[in-house]
Amino acid sequence: MARFPREVRATLDRLADQTVGGTNVCPVHHVALSTQSVDMVYGLLRPTRPEPMPDLRAREFPYAAKWVAAGCMVGESYPKKAKVLQCVKCLIDQEAWYVAHPK
């Protein structure tokens, strides 16, 4: 039983720092990525607006994370913030997608 919490913690630690081992240039827009701190969101997530499919997100704006889905298990010691790589143009394209696909 002790192995499961270690695995959860290892997964959360990987989610909390998504800057390790990646690129520093957006493969879609060919601009430098910046490191940003975003919220880690726990629990069952229910979208309040249409969301792009994962394959579209990966193809069109892969570095537009404004938060990180951290799973349903919540603990006081779990990370609250994550370091992610963001592309300014990915963020703009993602926002344009949301504007084009309102409720």
C-alpha positions, 0 to 999 in steps of 0.5 A: 500500500505504501507504493501507491502514495509514492507513485502518486507523488512522483506523478505530481512532481513530474506535473509540477515541473514540466520544464525538464527535458523539453525544448526551449522553442515552440515547434509550431510557432518557432519562438522562444518559450518562457517558464511560467507558474500556473495553478495545479487543479485537483478534483473532477474537472467539468468544462464550462465552455467548449474545449479543443480536442487534445490532438488539435491542442497539440497540433495548433497550440501545444504550449498554451497551458494556463493550469495543470490538471493534477488528478482527483486525489487531493492532499495538503502536501501536494503541489499547488503550483506548476512550472510550465513552458508557454509560447506567446503565440500559442496563447493567442491562438488558443484564445482565438479558438475559444472566441471562435467556439463560444457556448 
